[in-house]
């Protein structure tokens, strides 16, 4: 009996997606609309994602243009961005809002790189936890006689291969983000 790793592969993919999403929220010297994904706006009594009440575009490397679909939402959007305390400046003009990213100092870049590294470690911990669960399940199946020693060994080797591939992709995502931050 070969072990079914489809659930494990799905969870490793979920861990990778989580890391990419978290790293997108770590600010670099460049403006990206994904940086504002966590901002929610009070729109007519309900909290909505910023992208649900306005269009977001990158104007230049340090500016994001926000064009509300309803001009009356401009103040609510400005308030939400300021309350999110993202370390950016917000200015209002006749077309909507501009989010301006200040130039990063060397010290702040180092702090952001540390934050990105912490996100990487959190994802690796989640991956190790999943690996431990699969390993326990394999040991239980062997103990219950559902799989032989050879099958368990092959399955553990397959599991380690999946883990190593996932770790490589996690490291690659982190290295890309770190280079963006430190440039």
Secondary structure, 3 states (H helix, E strand, C coil): CCCCCHHHHHHHHHHHHHHHHHHHCCCCCCCCHHHHCCCEEEECCEEEEHHHCEEEEEEECCEEEEEECCHHHHHHHHHHHHHCCCCEEEEEECCEEEEEECCCCHHHHHHHHHHHHHHHHHHHHHHHHHHHHHHHHHHHHHHCCCCCHHHHHHHHHHHHHHHHHHHHHHHHHHHHHHHHHHC
